[in-house]
Amino acid sequence: ALELPFFWQTPAGMSVSMSTREMQSKKVKPSLIKKSKPISILIPTEVIDYPKIKLGLMPNFIHSLDASNIHLLISNINKYNLKDLNLYTIHDCFASDYKNIAIIELLVKHSFIELYFQVDYLEAIHESFIKQIGGYTNLYEEYIENKKVKFVIIEKQDKKGKVTTVKYRVPNLPLFNWEIDIDKLKEESIIVTLSANIFFRVIALIKKK
């Protein structure tokens, strides 16, 4: 309804922009070849392609989270100076040689813990989107069933030129009811952290020798 471009920051700190432009086809003819046929090229316009943004938002958002895990993974590899560690990635898949795959598994787990359990990322990104909306239009608040709800008011014009005012509610962040075994999570976090610390201390000792 608002037809706005999207911007967000990944957990790894990378800024992402979705402001896809509509493309215009233009035929051109190469000047060096006289008998050549015209070819069509796509030239970006100044008009934002909102349907494409809507279609691509969720896949690109998920890919940006997968990329964040890789960013943290690479950062830790550099941090611990693991220069001889072969690593191959495609989205959320990781591969290495058989000697190092256990190390990769350890680092990937550690990166996931950093991404999703140290900060409430969904809450942060939700607030970020609301601030973006507030930067383009006025945000209003009302109470529905004792709950605060944000909304915007937009004027729309039909083909006949008639203007109508429409109120759009800004969705609240859903209350996720999944069950998390906190004790198991803590145990896994401690195991991963301790294993990583022990492993990297061994690596450091080997390099000193």
N, C-alpha and C positions, 0 to 999 in steps of 0.2 A: 504493500500500500504506500509506503514512504518512498520507495524507489531510490534507495541510497547505496553508494558503494560501501564495501565492508573492509574494515581494517582490524587486525588483531595482533597480539604478541604471543608467541609460543612460550611454553614453559622454559625453553632454553634461551629466550631473549631475542629471537628473530622476529622482525616485523614483517607482516604479510598484508598485501593489499589485493583486493579483488575489485577492480574497476574496469572490467572488460568493455571494450568499445565495439560499436557496430562497425562492420566492414563493408566497404563499397567496392564492387568489382569494376575494374577499368581495363580496357583492351589497349595494349601497346604493341608496336611493331618495331623489331630491332632495326636500327639504321644501317648496320654493317652488312646485313644479308638482304639483298634486294627482293628475292623471291620467297622470303620467309612469310609464314602466316602470322597474324596477330596472336598474341598470347594474353591471357587474362591474369591480372594480379589483383590482390586484395589490399586495399588501402584503408587504414583505420580512420574513422570519422571522429567528430567531437561528441557524438551521441553515445551515452553509456548503454550497453546491452543488458538491461535488467533481467530478462528471462534467462540468459546464460549465467548470470551471477547466481540466480536462485537455484538453477540446476547444479551448478558446480560448487556451491558453498559447503555443503556437508562433506562430500568426498575430499575437497581440498583442505577442509578443517582437520579431518581425520589424518590425512597425509602429513599435515604440518605437525601433528602430535607424534607420528611415527618418526618424522625427521628430527624432532626434538630429542628423542631417545638416542638417535644416531649421533647427534651433536654432542650430547653428554658423554656418550660412549667414546667418541674420538677424543674429547677433552680429557677424559680419564686416562686414555692410552698415552696421550702426550704428557699428562701430568706425571705419570709414573715411568715415563721414558721407555716405553715398550716399543722400540724401533723395529724389532724383527718380527713383530706380530702381524701376520697376514689377515686381512679382514675384507670380506665382500658383503655388500648389503643390497637388498631389493625391498623397498618399503619396510615391512616389519620382519623380514627374514634375514638371518645372519649365517655366514659360512666362513670357515677357516680351515687350516690343515689340522690333521688329527691330533697333533701335539699341543695345539693351542685352543681347541674348541671348548675345553673346560674353563679356561681363563675367560673366553668370550662370554660363556654362559654366566659366569660370576659377575662380569662387568655389566652385562645387559640387565640382570636382576637389580643390581645396585642403581643403575640409571632409572629403571622403572620406579623404584622406591623414591628416588629424588624427585621424579616428575609428579607422581600422583599422591604421595602420602606426606610430604613435607608442607605443601601448600594446597588449599582448597581451590584448585585451578578453575573449576566450573563456576564457582561463585565469583572469582576474579574476572573471568571473561564475560560473565553475565553483566556485571557492573560496568565493564568497559563498553559493551554494546549500548547500554542505557545512556552512558555519557555521550556516546557518538550521536544517538538520536536527539539528545538534549542540545547538541551543538547545531543541529539543523532546524529544529522546530521546538515549540514550547511543550514541556511535559507537565501534565496535570495529575492530581491525585484525588482519589475518592475512596470511601470505605464500602466494601461489599461483604456482608456477613462478617463484620468485625475484622476484615482483612484489608490492608492498604493495597490499592491497585493503581498503577500508573496508566495513563492513556494520553493520546494525542488527538488533536482535532485537525482534519484536513478538508480543504475545499476541493471539490471535483466538478469538472465541467463536462457535460455530455456533448454529443455532436451538434445539437441544436443551440448550444451556448448557454443552457440552463446550468446554474451553479448550485450545488447542494453541499451541505456540511455533514461530514461523516466522522464519527468518533471511533477510534481504533484502540483497543486495549493492548497494552504491552504485557506479554506473558510473564508470569513469575517463574523463577527457577523451580522446576519440579522437585517435589520431595521424594527422593529415592529411598525405597524401603528394603534394599537388599541387605542381607545379613553378612556381617564380616566377623570372622573369628579373630578378635583382637589379639588374643594370646598367641594364636598361630602366626599371625602377622608379625608380632613383636619377635617371636622366636626366629622366624625366617629372616627378619631384618638383622637381628643380632648375629645369626649364623653367616649371612652374606657379608656383613661388615667385618666380623672377626676373621672370616676366611680371606677376605680381600686384604686386610691389614697384615695377616700372617704371610700371605702370598707375596705381597709387595716388599715386605721386610726380607724375605728369602731372596727375592730378585736383587734387592739392593746389596745384600751380603755377597751374592755371587759376582756382581759387577765389581765390587771392591777388590775381590780376589783376582 
